[in-house]
Amino acid sequence: MLIILFVAILWYGGLFFQSFFLHRYAAHQVFTMSKTMERITFVLTWIFQGPSYLSAYGYGIMHRMHHAYTDTEKDPHSPSHDANLFAMMWKTKTIYQDINQQRIKVDQKFTKNVPQWKEFDLFASSRISRILWVSAYILFFSFFATTWWEWLLLPVTLAMAPIHGVIINWFGHIFGYVNYKVKNTSKNLFPFDFLMMGEGYHNNHHKHSSSPNFGVKWHEIDMTYLIIRVLDTLGFIKLKPIPVRSS
């Protein structure tokens, strides 16, 4: 039971910081936060993503490129131009690393105000950091796994962030329903997004990319947005004025 709880905490904790910090803050900047709060969130993202930690700088730029080039050959991840999900994941990893390590030149329109903490990212993305996290996870499973099938969940914990990414960037462009006709294949995966905390409303997001709330219809409850509202009320962050949605 402890293993299931552990995996659930990593799933939703890592997913929250990927959605809250990397996606809605770093890429779309739908709210602001102090430099101190930003640094705290960097560390929390590392804690919950563990060995699959993603840099806000690399993620933010790559996601902006995805919106600019959705479903074209320049899209960093698109089922329309990748043979299978593993090919897409490998391509995404390569582009992300090239951006994050600044091996390629990126148009300034994609880098504007994207948060970057070079020293921390260098550590959090290092082989030493990832090995320490992998060792800690294996040790936890060694102590608390009670059945053989629980060990099958270990690879999920080690690749949590890429798994979250492929659910949206592959399946979210193939399966689901649409509320808006947009010039790409984005879809909403679930009528109520219990699995991806609002990220599954991908068609809504592509239509209203500057909105902090990915839900549109009454049943499309965006759990990440609700938490953002609480953090805004408590003064930890400050939501920008919510833009009026077009039909």
Backbone hydrogen bonds, N-H to C=O, Kabsch-Sander energy under -0.5 kcal/mol:
donor,donor_aa,acceptor,acceptor_aa,energy
5,L,1,M,-2.2
6,F,2,L,-2.5
7,V,3,I,-2.6
8,A,4,I,-2.4
9,I,5,L,-2.4
10,L,6,F,-2.2
11,W,7,V,-2.7
12,Y,8,A,-2.6
13,G,9,I,-2.4
14,G,10,L,-2.1
15,L,11,W,-2.0
16,F,12,Y,-2.1
17,F,13,G,-1.9
18,Q,14,G,-1.9
19,S,15,L,-2.5
20,F,16,F,-3.9
21,F,17,F,-1.4
22,L,17,F,-1.7
23,H,18,Q,-1.9
24,R,19,S,-2.7
25,Y,20,F,-0.6
26,A,21,F,-2.9
27,A,22,L,-1.2
28,H,23,H,-1.8
29,Q,25,Y,-0.6
30,V,24,R,-2.5
32,T,238,K,-2.5
38,E,34,S,-2.5
39,R,35,K,-2.3
40,I,36,T,-2.3
41,T,37,M,-2.2
42,F,38,E,-2.0
43,V,39,R,-1.9
44,L,40,I,-2.4
45,T,41,T,-2.4
46,W,42,F,-1.9
47,I,43,V,-2.3
48,F,44,L,-2.4
49,Q,45,T,-2.5
50,G,46,W,-2.0
52,S,49,Q,-2.1
53,Y,50,G,-1.5
59,Y,55,S,-2.7
60,G,56,A,-2.4
61,I,57,Y,-2.0
62,M,58,G,-2.1
63,H,59,Y,-2.7
64,R,60,G,-1.8
65,M,61,I,-2.0
66,H,62,M,-1.8
67,H,63,H,-1.9
68,A,64,R,-2.0
69,Y,65,M,-2.3
70,T,67,H,-0.5
72,T,69,Y,-2.1
75,D,72,T,-1.5
81,H,78,S,-1.7
82,D,78,S,-0.6
88,M,84,N,-2.1
89,M,85,L,-2.4
90,W,86,F,-2.2
91,K,87,A,-2.2
92,T,88,M,-2.7
93,K,89,M,-2.4
94,T,90,W,-2.2
95,I,91,K,-2.4
96,Y,92,T,-2.8
97,Q,93,K,-2.5
98,D,94,T,-2.3
99,I,95,I,-2.4
100,N,96,Y,-3.0
101,Q,97,Q,-2.4
102,Q,99,I,-1.4
103,R,98,D,-3.0
104,I,98,D,-1.0
110,F,107,D,-2.1
111,T,107,D,-0.6
111,T,108,Q,-0.6
112,K,108,Q,-1.1
114,V,111,T,-1.8
121,D,117,W,-2.8
122,L,118,K,-2.3
123,F,119,E,-1.4
124,A,120,F,-3.5
125,S,121,D,-2.3
126,S,123,F,-1.5
130,R,126,S,-2.1
131,I,127,R,-2.6
132,L,128,I,-2.3
133,W,129,S,-2.2
134,V,130,R,-2.6
135,S,131,I,-2.5
136,A,132,L,-2.2
137,Y,133,W,-2.5
138,I,134,V,-2.5
139,L,135,S,-2.3
140,F,136,A,-2.2
141,F,137,Y,-2.5
142,S,138,I,-2.3
143,F,139,L,-1.7
144,F,140,F,-2.4
145,A,141,F,-2.5
150,E,147,T,-0.9
151,W,147,T,-0.5
151,W,148,W,-1.2
152,L,149,W,-1.1
153,L,150,E,-1.5
154,L,151,W,-1.2
157,T,153,L,-1.7
158,L,154,L,-1.7
159,A,155,P,-1.4
160,M,157,T,-0.7
163,I,159,A,-2.0
164,H,160,M,-2.5
165,G,161,A,-2.3
166,V,162,P,-2.4
167,I,163,I,-1.9
168,I,164,H,-1.4
169,N,165,G,-3.1
170,W,166,V,-1.9
171,F,166,V,-1.4
172,G,167,I,-0.9
173,H,170,W,-1.5
174,I,171,F,-1.6
175,F,171,F,-2.8
177,Y,188,N,-2.1
182,V,180,Y,-0.8
184,N,182,V,-1.0
187,K,172,G,-2.7
188,N,177,Y,-3.5
189,L,187,K,-0.6
189,L,200,G,-2.8
194,F,192,F,-1.9
199,E,196,M,-2.1
201,Y,198,G,-1.6
202,H,187,K,-0.8
202,H,200,G,-1.8
205,H,201,Y,-1.9
206,H,202,H,-2.2
207,K,203,N,-1.5
208,H,204,N,-2.6
211,S,208,H,-1.6
214,F,212,P,-0.6
220,E,217,K,-1.6
221,I,219,H,-1.7
222,D,220,E,-0.5
223,M,221,I,-0.9
224,T,197,M,-1.4
226,L,222,D,-1.8
227,I,223,M,-1.8
228,I,224,T,-2.3
229,R,225,Y,-2.4
230,V,226,L,-1.7
231,L,227,I,-2.6
232,D,228,I,-2.4
233,T,229,R,-2.4
234,L,230,V,-2.2
235,G,231,L,-0.5
235,G,232,D,-0.7
236,F,231,L,-2.0
237,I,231,L,-1.1
238,K,32,T,-2.5
240,K,30,V,-2.3
